[in-house]
Amino acid sequence: MIKKHKIIHVLHAVGGVDISLRTILASIDTTRFDSIVVHGLKDTTTSFLLKDNTKARSFQIDIQREISVFKDMKATWQLVKILKKEKPNLVHAHSAKGGVIARIASLFYSVTVLHTPQAYSFLSKPDGFKRHCILLVERLLKNVNSILLASSNSEKICGLIEVKYSADRVRLFNNAIQPVQITGSNAFVNSLPKTYIATVGRPSFQKNIESMLRTIAKVKMSHADINLVIMGVGLYSPNLETITSMIKALGLQNNVTLVEWQDRQNILEAIAASAFYISTARYEGLPYSVIEAMAVGKALLLTNVDGNRDLVVEGENGFLIKENEESALAEKIIYLHTNISIRAAMGIKSKELFESQHNMLSQIKYLEHYYMEFSSTN
């Protein structure tokens, strides 16, 4: 009987980080890897399923998105006890917070930690003291049993240049999903406008929905029929009040639809039924919602920032616009809105890029290789 390599995954299971792990677990070879999940007390109530459709073993600790010295110390000690009990061959830490807790815990149980930030947290802070402090923590922890497993080429470059990893301690595994199945008939989609632009992202500093709304207001001046559907509102939306106020102030009540967090299939169906996909994010890891848009064959209109730029071949499957250049963004929205054949051709190219670079069925073997490369022998 072949001895399995035991991998412990550490994360606060929300949003794209949660999607990432679930996709990995549903794809990885269960005859070679024993996957265990350590996640937060209040993040998800949905079981983590393996490739053979059985439930992964899981533990819950006091890990959360926000910085809390007491809770973070508590979560770290809880993880140490789990590591000593389970004796994993490797830890895969997802997100910035998962990376901090897992690497500190590895000081008390020596094990290699593959860290996938899914967008470094210091990117969420403007230049200043807080950004410097968070970056300093990453630079210190990079030396603690840490291998950067970047989720995009942009994240890899950020790790090398900003965090200052040495090249031999950096690997790349692009975010990927399994192929998407679309029914084409969905009650949720039927409740949306007949023609619309889609985006998925909580109202927050990162997603910069404010810029998107100002742009839609510009487009409306010449195209009153423009519609934007914003999905993913609700779970963690610190700027929601600002967004709802802006919609009223800009007179966009009939042009913008806010949708609370939905079942993933509903989101996929809605993206598939949209005209094209848009993002005004200030930074990303490698955004799953954009990959999903590629999987269902959509043209992309994204800000030219980390993560987004890794998914667009300019002029072939979409366009990249500099952050906050709202007049240029409005021009491209109008261009895609009025040129159905162009956006259809771009959608075909998006689907091709998905199949070649982001289809987990073909990409999982690379992650399994990294797990074998860095696993210790107990």
C-alpha positions in Angstrom: 0.0 0.0 0.0 1.4 3.4 -1.0 1.8 5.8 1.9 -0.1 9.0 1.3 1.5 12.4 1.7 -0.4 14.3 4.3 -1.2 17.9 3.4 -2.8 20.4 5.8 -4.5 23.4 4.3 -4.8 26.5 6.4 -7.2 29.4 5.5 -10.0 31.7 6.4 -12.5 30.1 4.0 -14.3 33.0 2.2 -14.5 34.3 -1.3 -11.9 33.3 -3.9 -9.7 31.6 -1.2 -12.5 29.2 -0.4 -13.1 28.5 -4.1 -9.4 27.8 -4.6 -9.2 25.2 -1.9 -12.5 23.5 -2.9 -11.3 23.3 -6.5 -7.9 21.8 -5.4 -9.6 19.2 -3.1 -12.1 18.2 -5.8 -9.2 17.6 -8.2 -6.2 16.2 -6.3 -5.4 12.5 -6.4 -6.8 11.0 -3.2 -4.7 7.8 -3.6 -1.5 9.8 -3.2 -2.5 12.8 -0.9 -4.4 12.9 2.4 -5.9 16.4 2.6 -6.9 18.0 5.9 -8.5 21.5 6.2 -7.9 23.9 9.0 -10.3 26.9 8.7 -12.1 29.6 10.7 -14.9 29.2 13.3 -17.3 31.4 11.4 -16.3 31.3 7.7 -18.2 28.4 6.1 -20.7 25.8 7.1 -20.3 23.8 3.9 -18.2 20.6 4.0 -15.0 20.3 2.0 -15.4 17.5 -0.5 -12.6 15.4 -2.0 -12.3 14.0 -5.5 -14.0 10.8 -4.5 -16.9 12.9 -3.1 -16.1 12.0 0.5 -15.7 14.8 3.1 -12.2 16.0 3.9 -11.2 15.9 7.6 -11.3 19.4 9.0 -10.5 21.4 12.1 -11.7 24.9 13.1 -9.6 27.5 14.8 -10.0 31.1 15.7 -8.7 32.5 12.3 -10.3 35.6 10.8 -9.7 38.2 8.1 -9.1 41.1 10.4 -5.9 41.6 12.4 -6.4 40.8 16.1 -3.2 40.1 18.1 -5.0 38.0 20.7 -7.1 35.9 18.3 -4.2 35.5 15.9 -2.0 34.2 18.7 -4.8 31.9 19.8 -5.3 30.6 16.3 -1.5 30.0 15.9 -1.3 28.0 19.1 -4.4 26.0 18.0 -2.7 25.2 14.7 0.5 24.2 16.5 -1.4 21.6 18.5 -3.1 20.2 15.3 0.3 20.0 13.5 1.9 18.1 16.4 -1.1 15.7 16.4 -1.4 15.1 12.7 2.3 15.4 11.7 1.8 16.6 8.1 4.4 16.2 5.4 3.5 19.7 4.2 1.3 22.7 4.9 -0.4 24.8 2.2 -1.4 28.2 3.6 -4.0 30.1 1.6 -4.3 33.9 1.8 -2.2 36.4 3.7 -3.6 35.6 7.1 -3.3 31.8 6.6 0.3 32.4 5.6 1.1 34.4 8.8 -0.5 31.9 11.1 0.9 28.8 9.4 4.5 30.1 9.2 4.6 31.2 12.8 3.1 27.8 13.8 5.9 26.1 11.8 8.4 27.5 14.3 7.0 25.1 16.9 6.5 22.1 14.5 9.1 22.2 11.7 7.4 21.7 8.4 7.6 23.5 5.0 4.8 25.9 4.3 3.7 26.6 0.7 2.2 30.1 0.9 -0.4 31.2 -1.7 -1.3 34.8 -0.8 -4.1 35.3 -3.3 -3.1 39.0 -3.3 -0.8 40.2 -0.6 -2.6 42.1 2.1 -0.2 45.1 2.0 -1.6 45.8 -1.4 -4.8 46.8 0.3 -3.1 49.7 2.1 -2.1 53.0 0.5 1.6 53.9 0.8 2.2 54.7 4.4 2.9 53.2 7.9 0.4 50.4 7.8 1.5 49.2 4.4 5.2 49.3 5.5 4.4 47.3 8.7 2.5 44.6 6.8 5.2 44.3 4.2 7.8 44.1 6.9 5.9 41.1 8.4 5.9 39.4 5.1 9.6 40.0 4.6 10.4 38.5 8.0 8.1 35.5 7.5 9.5 34.6 4.1 12.5 33.2 6.0 10.3 30.9 8.2 10.0 27.5 6.4 8.3 29.4 3.6 8.0 28.8 -0.1 6.0 31.2 -2.2 3.5 29.4 -4.4 2.2 32.4 -6.4 -1.3 32.3 -7.8 -0.3 34.4 -10.8 2.8 35.7 -12.5 2.1 39.2 -11.1 2.0 37.7 -7.6 5.3 35.9 -8.3 6.9 39.2 -9.4 5.5 40.9 -6.3 7.0 38.2 -4.1 10.4 38.5 -5.7 10.6 42.3 -5.8 8.5 43.6 -2.9 8.8 40.7 -0.4 12.3 39.9 -1.6 12.0 36.1 -1.9 15.0 34.4 -3.5 14.2 32.9 -6.8 14.9 29.3 -5.6 12.1 29.7 -3.1 9.4 30.8 -5.5 7.1 28.6 -7.6 4.1 29.5 -9.8 0.7 27.7 -9.9 -1.9 29.8 -11.7 -5.4 29.7 -10.2 -7.6 27.3 -12.1 -11.1 25.9 -12.0 -12.8 22.8 -13.3 -14.8 23.3 -16.5 -18.1 25.1 -16.0 -21.5 23.5 -16.9 -24.2 26.1 -17.9 -27.8 25.1 -18.2 -29.0 28.3 -20.0 -32.2 28.2 -18.0 -32.1 29.8 -14.6 -34.7 31.6 -12.4 -32.1 33.9 -11.0 -30.9 35.0 -14.4 -34.5 35.5 -15.5 -34.8 38.1 -12.7 -31.9 40.2 -14.2 -32.1 42.8 -17.0 -32.3 41.4 -20.5 -28.9 42.7 -21.5 -26.2 43.6 -18.9 -22.5 43.8 -18.0 -21.5 41.5 -15.2 -19.1 41.9 -12.3 -18.5 39.9 -9.1 -17.0 41.6 -6.1 -17.9 42.9 -2.7 -18.0 46.7 -2.3 -14.5 47.3 -0.8 -11.3 49.3 -1.3 -9.9 46.4 -3.4 -12.8 46.1 -5.9 -13.1 49.9 -6.4 -16.8 49.7 -7.3 -17.0 53.5 -6.9 -15.0 53.9 -10.1 -17.2 51.5 -12.0 -20.3 53.5 -11.0 -18.9 56.8 -12.1 -18.0 55.2 -15.4 -21.5 53.8 -15.9 -22.9 57.2 -15.3 -20.7 58.5 -18.1 -21.8 55.7 -20.4 -25.5 56.4 -19.6 -25.2 59.9 -21.0 -25.1 58.4 -24.5 -26.5 54.9 -23.9 -29.4 55.1 -21.5 -30.0 51.3 -21.9 -26.7 50.3 -20.2 -27.1 47.9 -17.3 -24.6 46.7 -14.8 -25.1 43.7 -12.4 -22.9 43.7 -9.4 -22.8 40.2 -7.7 -21.3 39.2 -4.4 -22.7 41.9 -2.2 -23.3 41.1 1.4 -20.7 38.7 3.0 -18.0 41.3 3.5 -18.9 44.6 2.0 -17.4 47.5 4.0 -18.2 50.1 1.3 -21.8 49.0 0.7 -23.4 52.1 2.2 -21.2 54.3 0.0 -22.1 52.3 -3.1 -25.9 52.5 -2.4 -25.6 56.3 -1.8 -23.7 56.7 -5.1 -26.2 54.8 -7.1 -28.9 57.2 -5.9 -26.7 60.3 -6.3 -25.7 59.4 -9.9 -29.3 58.5 -10.9 -28.4 54.9 -11.6 -31.3 53.2 -9.8 -32.6 51.8 -13.1 -29.1 50.9 -14.5 -27.4 49.1 -11.6 -28.5 45.9 -9.9 -26.9 44.9 -6.6 -27.1 41.1 -5.9 -26.4 39.5 -2.6 -24.1 36.5 -2.4 -25.6 33.7 -4.4 -25.1 30.0 -4.9 -22.0 29.6 -7.2 -24.1 28.0 -10.0 -26.3 31.1 -10.1 -23.3 33.3 -10.4 -21.9 31.2 -13.2 -25.2 31.3 -15.0 -25.4 35.0 -14.7 -21.9 35.6 -16.0 -22.7 33.3 -18.9 -25.8 35.3 -19.8 -24.0 38.7 -19.6 -22.7 40.7 -22.5 -19.2 40.9 -21.1 -17.3 41.0 -17.8 -15.8 44.0 -16.1 -13.5 44.7 -13.2 -12.2 47.9 -11.7 -10.2 46.3 -9.0 -7.1 48.0 -7.6 -5.3 44.7 -7.2 -5.9 40.9 -7.4 -4.2 37.6 -6.8 -5.6 35.9 -9.9 -9.4 36.5 -9.7 -11.6 33.4 -9.9 -14.6 35.4 -11.2 -12.6 36.5 -14.2 -11.4 32.9 -14.8 -15.0 31.8 -14.6 -15.9 34.5 -17.2 -13.2 33.1 -19.4 -14.5 29.6 -18.9 -18.0 30.6 -20.2 -16.5 32.6 -23.1 -16.8 36.2 -22.2 -14.8 39.3 -23.4 -13.0 41.0 -20.5 -12.6 44.7 -19.6 -10.3 45.0 -16.6 -8.1 47.4 -14.8 -4.4 46.9 -15.7 -3.3 45.7 -12.2 -1.7 42.7 -10.6 -3.8 39.6 -11.3 -6.0 41.1 -13.9 -3.2 41.7 -16.4 -2.3 38.0 -16.3 -5.7 37.1 -17.8 -5.9 39.5 -20.8 -4.2 39.3 -24.2 -4.8 42.9 -25.2 -7.2 43.3 -28.0 -7.7 39.5 -28.3 -9.9 38.5 -25.4 -10.4 41.9 -24.0 -8.9 45.2 -22.9 -6.9 46.5 -20.0 -7.5 50.1 -18.7 -5.3 52.0 -16.3 -6.8 52.3 -12.8 -9.3 55.2 -12.4 -9.1 56.2 -16.1 -12.9 56.3 -16.3 -13.2 58.1 -19.6 -11.1 55.4 -21.3 -13.1 52.7 -19.6 -16.3 54.3 -20.7 -15.2 54.3 -24.3 -14.4 50.6 -24.2 -17.7 49.8 -22.5 -19.5 51.6 -25.3 -17.3 49.8 -27.9 -18.1 46.3 -26.5 -21.7 47.3 -25.9 -22.3 48.2 -29.5 -20.1 45.7 -31.2 -21.6 42.3 -30.6 -19.4 40.4 -33.1 -16.2 41.8 -31.6 -17.1 40.8 -28.1 -18.2 37.3 -29.3 -14.8 36.8 -31.0 -13.1 37.9 -27.8 -15.2 35.5 -25.8 -14.0 32.6 -28.0 -10.4 33.6 -27.3 -11.1 33.8 -23.6 -12.4 30.2 -23.7 -9.2 29.1 -25.5 -7.0 30.7 -22.9 -9.0 29.1 -20.1 -8.6 25.7 -21.6 -4.8 26.0 -22.1 -3.9 27.7 -18.8 -6.7 27.6 -16.2 -8.5 24.3 -16.6 -7.8 22.4 -13.3 -8.3 19.0 -14.9 -5.0 19.5 -16.8 -3.3 21.8 -14.3 -3.6 19.8 -11.1 -0.6 17.7 -12.0 1.7 20.7 -11.5 0.4 21.3 -8.0 0.8 17.6 -7.2 4.4 17.9 -8.3 5.0 20.8 -5.9 3.5 18.9 -3.1 5.8 16.0 -3.8 8.8 18.3 -4.2 8.4 20.0 -0.8 6.9 17.2 1.3 9.1 16.1 4.2 9.3 12.4 5.1 8.0 11.7 8.6 
